């Protein structure tokens, strides 16, 4: 079996594809897995032995120089697509939602396609329930989503264990690092702290001043070696740290190729970073991580996928925000103070009790939940908020829907909520609005299902019957519009309705009866989700 994975995004998303790659290799033991990536980030793939062939698109031609050289960009794409079409793939998997990779997924031939494609009408279309989930969750970044690592493997219809989510440095890079440690007089017995100062967007980056203050405090401990990391984009700010004269400070910004970076990060004892590709390398090399989650970053979706990770968020309602939002204050950056990060770092490295936690910061740690996924729970047990509890119940229902094929089992929910109550103190809240909304929407679902059932039972053997079907279908469409209008007024569960829209668009069948039966199943699933939400919050509802 030959499989092609398409991922034309940045370094972090490529690393988060490792679970998908390892899961496919477990499911289809003898398969060959090729990977299509942009050339700037493809080097990391050489450290994943399960990949048979790495195919690169020249991003200089396709991104940087396309305005000046459209013809060369066209030839680059044409030749790559032609080459890939000669490989006779059995499966193409496009786990991301970019329009570019969706077009490529459509243009490259394969017996089966999973994830996002462009359909015959030129519209982006889903070919996976997990892709529908990813699309549906874009509207609410504060929701307790699953990590991209799980979502990508879900698109591939495979499972992996957290031990499989790993990267190993190559021997040559390890030798390079051994020489560098000696050259820079780094004590092999010291505790090495890596800090990465960059991010793909400025609204995701802690300030350079904050990083500098943290570096200076850490360097005052002679038992620490403090190492500053950054890619080629950060070389312009390398000199900002030149006035730090401690012997145990090492400014390694712009020093490494990608393969060497894996080895360099693996030599650290703790990695402090914004949401970046190198943070994901640290997670994959099993280095403990302190992640600063800022601006539009949702650690639920893109946080470090490892057991030794802590995430810091500003304790303000507006975080995370939309990627397109232009913030006038960036308060989420200022709430996380260098002294708070230092105190946490010191306690983690020295194995000491946690310091007094700053109330301006939400502290999270990673744990494994009932679905065998990384889950973010409070660093110290605290009372769960009304919104958090609702999000957790929703996450459980999503997990049952996506992992257990719609088996809405109370035992799974009990196991999940026991996990939540291990890390939170629960309370009773007023969920009367949830009950009211769910009741209205469940009734909408029932009317839609009833109309579809009637349609499925009418023979299509004469004009009168076809006219009846047309009339009933018009009523069903009105009910759908009414239901979506009701759902939009309560955004916290609107993702279920978006998910239904995306999954409904996957249904393709020329037989009206089969088409109707598949559609009925989707609306029954939505109805089950709503009823299960009502039943689940009942335990925590003020009567």
C-alpha positions in Angstrom: 0.0 0.0 0.0 1.2 3.5 -0.9 0.1 6.5 1.1 0.8 10.2 0.6 0.5 12.8 3.4 0.2 16.4 2.3 1.1 19.0 4.9 2.3 22.4 3.5 2.2 24.2 6.8 4.9 25.3 9.2 7.4 23.3 11.3 5.0 22.8 14.2 2.2 21.3 12.2 4.7 18.9 10.4 6.0 17.7 13.8 2.4 17.2 15.0 1.9 14.8 12.0 4.3 12.3 13.7 1.4 10.6 15.5 -0.4 10.2 12.1 2.7 8.7 10.5 3.4 6.2 13.3 -0.3 5.3 13.6 -0.5 4.6 9.8 2.6 2.4 10.1 1.0 0.4 12.9 -2.3 0.0 11.1 -0.8 -0.8 7.6 2.5 -2.5 8.6 3.9 -3.0 5.1 2.8 0.4 3.7 5.0 3.0 2.1 4.4 6.5 3.4 5.5 9.5 1.3 5.3 13.1 2.7 4.7 16.3 0.6 6.0 19.4 2.4 7.4 22.9 1.8 11.2 22.8 1.3 11.9 25.2 4.2 10.5 22.8 6.8 11.2 19.4 5.1 14.6 18.7 6.8 12.8 17.6 10.0 11.2 14.7 8.1 14.6 13.0 7.7 14.5 12.1 11.4 11.3 10.1 10.9 12.4 6.7 9.6 8.8 5.6 8.7 8.8 8.0 5.8 9.7 6.3 2.5 10.1 9.5 0.4 10.1 13.2 1.1 8.7 15.3 -1.8 9.4 19.0 -1.5 7.7 22.0 -3.0 10.0 25.0 -3.5 8.5 27.6 -1.3 10.8 30.3 -2.6 9.3 29.9 -6.0 5.7 29.4 -4.8 5.6 32.0 -2.0 8.5 34.5 -2.0 9.1 34.9 -5.8 5.8 34.0 -7.4 5.0 37.6 -8.4 8.2 37.9 -10.3 8.3 34.4 -11.8 4.8 33.0 -12.2 6.0 30.6 -15.0 8.6 28.9 -12.8 6.1 28.5 -10.0 3.6 26.9 -12.5 6.3 24.5 -13.8 7.3 23.6 -10.2 3.7 22.6 -9.4 3.0 21.0 -12.7 6.1 18.8 -12.5 5.5 17.7 -8.9 1.8 16.9 -9.6 2.8 14.9 -12.7 5.5 13.0 -10.7 3.0 12.2 -7.8 0.3 11.0 -10.2 2.8 8.4 -11.6 3.2 6.9 -8.1 -0.3 5.3 -8.0 -1.2 6.1 -4.4 -3.8 4.1 -2.6 -4.6 6.8 0.0 -4.0 10.5 0.1 -4.3 12.2 3.5 -4.6 16.0 3.8 -5.1 16.6 7.5 -4.9 20.4 7.4 -7.6 22.8 6.2 -5.6 25.1 3.9 -7.1 25.7 0.5 -3.7 25.1 -1.2 -3.3 21.6 0.1 -7.0 20.9 -0.6 -6.4 21.7 -4.3 -3.3 19.5 -4.4 -5.2 16.6 -2.8 -7.8 16.9 -5.5 -5.3 17.1 -8.3 -3.2 14.1 -7.2 -4.8 10.8 -8.1 -5.5 8.1 -5.5 -8.0 5.4 -4.8 -9.1 7.0 -1.5 -8.8 10.5 -0.1 -9.1 11.6 3.5 -9.2 15.0 5.0 -9.7 18.2 3.0 -10.2 18.3 -0.8 -11.7 20.7 -3.4 -14.8 19.2 -5.0 -16.0 19.4 -8.6 -17.7 22.8 -7.9 -14.4 24.2 -6.7 -15.4 24.3 -3.1 -13.4 23.0 -0.1 -14.9 19.8 1.1 -14.3 17.4 4.0 -13.6 13.7 3.7 -13.2 13.0 7.4 -15.2 13.5 10.5 -12.1 14.7 12.2 -11.5 17.4 9.5 -15.2 18.4 10.1 -14.4 18.7 13.8 -11.3 20.8 13.2 -13.3 23.2 10.9 -16.2 23.4 13.4 -13.9 24.3 16.3 -12.3 27.3 14.5 -15.0 29.6 15.7 -14.2 29.2 19.5 -10.6 29.0 20.4 -11.4 28.9 24.1 -13.1 25.5 23.7 -11.3 22.5 25.1 -10.5 21.0 21.7 -8.4 18.0 21.0 -4.7 18.5 20.0 -3.8 18.6 16.3 -1.7 15.5 17.0 -4.9 13.6 17.8 -6.9 15.3 15.0 -4.3 14.5 12.3 -4.2 10.8 13.3 -8.0 10.8 13.4 -8.1 12.0 9.8 -5.8 9.1 8.9 -8.2 6.7 10.8 -5.4 5.4 12.9 -4.2 5.4 16.6 -0.8 5.9 18.2 0.6 5.8 21.7 2.2 8.9 23.3 5.5 6.9 23.3 5.3 6.9 19.5 5.3 10.7 19.4 9.0 11.1 19.4 12.0 12.4 17.5 15.6 11.1 17.8 18.6 13.2 16.8 21.0 11.6 14.3 24.5 10.5 15.3 26.3 13.3 13.3 24.3 16.0 15.0 25.0 14.5 18.4 28.7 14.6 17.7 28.4 18.2 16.6 26.6 19.0 19.9 29.2 17.3 22.0 31.9 19.4 20.3 29.8 22.6 20.8 29.3 21.9 24.5 33.0 21.6 25.0 33.8 24.7 22.9 31.3 26.8 24.8 32.6 25.5 28.2 29.2 24.1 29.1 29.5 21.9 32.2 27.9 18.5 31.4 26.7 18.3 35.0 24.9 21.7 34.9 21.2 22.1 34.3 20.7 23.4 30.8 17.7 25.6 30.2 16.7 26.4 26.6 14.7 29.4 25.7 13.2 30.1 22.3 12.4 33.7 21.7 10.6 33.6 18.4 7.2 32.7 17.0 5.5 32.8 13.6 3.5 35.9 14.6 4.4 38.8 17.0 1.0 38.4 18.8 2.2 34.9 19.9 5.6 36.1 21.2 6.5 37.1 24.8 8.4 40.4 24.8 12.2 40.4 24.3 12.4 42.5 27.5 10.6 39.7 29.4 12.9 37.0 28.0 16.0 39.2 28.8 14.9 39.6 32.5 14.3 35.9 32.8 17.7 35.1 31.3 19.5 37.4 33.7 17.7 35.9 36.8 18.5 32.3 35.6 22.1 33.1 34.9 22.6 34.3 38.5 22.6 30.6 39.4 26.0 29.2 38.5 24.6 25.7 38.3 22.5 26.6 35.3 23.6 27.0 31.7 21.1 29.3 29.9 20.9 28.7 26.1 19.0 31.1 23.8 17.5 29.5 20.7 16.1 31.2 17.6 15.8 30.5 13.9 17.0 32.6 10.9 14.0 35.0 11.4 15.3 35.8 14.9 18.9 36.6 13.9 18.0 40.3 13.6 17.3 40.4 17.4 20.3 38.3 18.4 22.3 41.4 19.3 19.6 42.6 21.8 21.1 40.1 24.3 24.7 41.0 23.7 25.0 43.0 27.0 24.4 39.9 29.0 27.9 39.0 30.1 27.4 35.9 32.3 29.7 33.0 31.4 26.8 30.6 31.7 24.8 32.4 29.0 25.0 31.1 25.5 23.4 33.0 22.6 22.8 30.3 20.0 20.2 32.2 17.9 20.6 31.2 14.2 23.3 28.7 15.0 21.6 25.4 13.9 20.2 23.6 10.9 17.0 21.8 11.6 18.6 18.4 12.1 21.1 19.9 14.5 18.4 21.8 16.4 16.8 18.4 17.4 20.0 17.4 19.0 20.6 20.8 20.6 17.2 20.8 22.2 17.4 17.2 23.3 20.5 18.2 25.4 18.5 20.6 27.5 16.8 19.8 30.8 14.0 22.3 30.4 12.7 24.2 27.4 10.8 27.6 27.8 9.1 28.8 24.7 6.3 30.6 22.9 4.1 28.4 20.8 6.7 27.4 18.2 8.1 24.5 16.1 11.1 24.1 18.4 8.6 23.8 21.4 7.2 20.7 19.6 10.7 19.4 19.0 11.2 19.6 22.8 8.0 17.7 23.4 9.0 15.0 20.9 12.5 14.6 22.4 10.8 14.2 25.9 12.4 17.4 27.3 10.1 19.1 29.9 8.4 22.2 28.5 7.1 25.5 30.0 5.0 27.0 27.2 3.9 30.6 27.2 0.5 30.6 25.5 -0.3 34.1 24.3 -2.6 36.0 22.0 -4.6 33.7 19.6 -2.8 30.5 20.7 -5.0 27.8 22.0 -2.9 25.3 24.0 -5.8 22.8 23.6 -5.1 22.6 19.9 -1.4 23.4 19.5 0.2 23.0 23.0 3.2 20.6 23.6 2.1 17.0 23.3 4.1 15.5 26.2 3.7 14.3 29.7 6.2 16.8 31.2 4.7 20.0 30.1 3.3 23.2 31.8 1.4 25.9 30.1 1.0 29.5 31.3 -1.9 31.6 30.1 -3.0 35.1 31.1 -6.0 34.9 33.4 -8.2 37.2 31.3 -11.4 36.4 29.5 -10.3 37.7 26.1 -7.5 35.1 25.7 -7.3 33.3 23.4 -8.5 35.7 20.8 -9.0 35.4 17.1 -5.9 35.3 14.8 -7.4 38.2 12.8 -8.1 40.4 15.9 -5.8 43.5 16.2 -5.4 43.8 20.0 -5.0 47.4 21.3 -3.4 46.3 24.6 -1.8 42.8 24.5 -2.6 42.4 28.2 -2.1 38.6 27.9 1.6 39.2 27.3 2.0 41.6 30.3 0.2 39.4 32.8 2.9 36.7 32.6 5.8 38.3 34.5 9.4 37.1 34.3 9.6 36.6 38.0 6.6 34.2 37.9 8.3 32.2 35.2 11.6 32.1 37.0 10.0 30.9 40.3 8.2 28.1 38.5 11.3 27.2 36.5 13.4 27.0 39.7 10.9 24.8 41.5 10.6 22.4 38.5 14.4 22.1 38.0 15.1 21.7 41.7 12.2 19.3 42.4 10.8 21.7 45.0 7.2 22.4 46.0 5.5 24.8 43.7 5.8 28.5 44.5 2.9 30.8 45.3 1.0 31.0 42.0 0.4 34.4 40.5 -3.4 35.0 40.3 -2.9 36.8 37.0 -1.8 33.6 35.4 -3.6 30.3 34.6 -1.2 27.4 35.3 -1.8 24.1 33.4 -0.1 20.8 33.3 -0.4 17.9 30.9 -2.2 14.6 31.8 -3.6 11.6 29.9 -7.4 11.5 29.8 -9.9 8.8 29.3 -9.5 8.9 25.5 -5.7 8.4 25.9 -5.1 12.0 24.8 -3.0 14.7 26.3 -5.3 16.9 28.3 -4.6 20.2 30.1 -5.6 20.3 33.8 -4.8 22.8 36.5 -1.3 22.7 37.9 -2.8 22.7 41.4 -6.4 21.6 42.1 -8.9 24.5 42.0 -12.6 25.1 41.6 -13.8 24.6 38.0 -15.7 27.5 36.5 -19.2 27.1 35.0 -17.8 27.6 31.4 -14.9 25.2 32.0 -17.2 22.5 33.2 -19.5 22.9 30.2 -16.5 22.7 27.9 -15.2 19.5 29.6 -18.6 17.8 29.3 -18.7 18.9 25.6 -15.1 17.5 25.1 -16.3 14.2 26.6 -19.3 14.1 24.2 -17.0 14.9 21.2 -14.6 12.1 22.3 -17.5 9.6 22.5 -18.7 10.8 19.0 -15.2 10.6 17.4 -13.4 7.8 19.2 -16.3 5.5 20.0 -18.4 5.8 16.8 -21.4 7.4 18.4 -21.8 4.9 21.3 -23.1 7.4 23.9 -22.2 5.3 26.8 -22.8 6.5 30.3 -19.8 4.5 31.6 -17.4 6.4 29.3 -18.9 9.7 30.6 -18.6 8.6 34.2 -14.9 7.6 33.7 -14.2 10.9 32.0 -15.9 13.0 34.7 -14.0 11.1 37.4 -10.8 12.1 35.6 -12.0 15.8 35.7 -12.9 15.6 39.4 -9.4 14.4 40.2 -8.0 17.8 39.1 -10.9 20.2 39.9 -13.3 20.9 42.7 -16.7 20.8 41.2 -19.8 22.8 42.1 -23.4 23.3 41.1 -24.2 26.0 38.5 -27.3 27.4 36.8 -27.4 25.5 33.5 -31.1 26.3 32.8 -30.1 28.1 29.6 -28.4 24.9 28.4 -31.5 22.9 29.1 -33.8 25.4 27.3 -31.6 25.7 24.2 -31.0 22.0 23.9 -34.8 21.3 24.3 -35.6 23.7 21.4 -32.8 22.3 19.2 -33.7 18.7 19.9 -37.3 19.5 18.9 -35.9 21.0 15.6 -33.9 17.9 15.0 -37.0 15.7 15.6 -39.0 17.6 13.0 -36.2 17.4 10.5 -35.8 13.6 11.1 -39.6 13.2 10.8 -39.6 15.0 7.4 -36.7 12.9 6.1 -38.3 9.7 7.2 -41.5 10.6 5.3 -39.5 11.4 2.2 -37.7 8.0 2.4 -41.0 6.2 2.5 -42.6 7.8 -0.5 -42.1 5.8 -3.8 -40.5 7.9 -6.6 -42.7 6.3 -9.2 -44.9 9.2 -10.4 -45.1 13.0 -10.6 -47.5 13.4 -7.7 -45.1 11.6 -5.4 -42.1 13.6 -6.6 -44.1 16.8 -6.0 -44.9 15.6 -2.4 -41.2 14.9 -1.8 -40.3 18.4 -3.1 -42.9 20.1 -0.8 -41.7 18.1 2.3 -38.0 18.8 1.4 -38.8 22.5 1.3 -40.3 22.2 4.8 -37.2 20.3 6.0 -34.9 23.1 4.6 -37.0 25.7 6.5 -36.5 23.6 9.7 -32.8 23.4 9.1 -32.5 27.2 8.7 -34.6 27.7 11.9 -32.4 25.2 13.8 -29.2 26.9 12.7 -30.6 30.3 13.6 -31.4 29.0 17.1 -28.0 27.4 17.5 -26.1 30.6 16.5 -27.7 32.4 19.4 -25.9 30.0 21.8 -22.4 29.9 20.4 -21.0 27.5 23.0 -22.6 24.5 21.3 -22.7 26.0 17.8 -19.7 23.8 16.7 -22.0 20.7 16.8 -24.2 22.3 14.1 -21.2 23.4 12.0 -19.9 19.8 12.3 -23.2 18.5 11.1 -23.1 20.9 8.1 -19.6 19.7 7.2 -20.3 16.0 7.6 -23.6 16.4 5.7 -21.7 17.8 2.8 -19.6 14.6 2.6 -22.7 12.5 1.7 -22.7 11.6 -1.9 -25.3 9.1 -3.3 -27.5 9.0 -6.3 -30.2 6.9 -4.6 -32.5 9.2 -2.7 -33.4 6.6 -0.1 -29.8 5.9 0.8 -29.0 9.6 0.8 -31.9 10.3 3.2 -31.0 7.4 5.5 -27.4 8.7 5.8 -28.7 12.2 6.5 -31.2 10.9 9.2 -28.2 9.2 11.0 -26.4 12.6 11.2 -29.4 14.4 12.7 -29.9 11.5 15.1 -26.3 11.9 16.2 -26.8 15.7 16.8 -30.0 14.9 18.8 -28.0 12.4 20.9 -25.3 15.0 21.5 -27.9 17.5 22.7 -29.7 15.0 24.9 -26.5 13.7 26.4 -25.3 17.3 27.2 -28.6 17.9 29.1 -28.2 14.6 31.0 -24.6 15.2 31.8 -25.0 18.7 33.2 -27.9 17.5 35.4 -25.4 16.3 38.0 -23.9 19.8 38.4 -27.1 21.8 37.9 -28.7 24.0 40.6 -32.3 22.8 40.8 
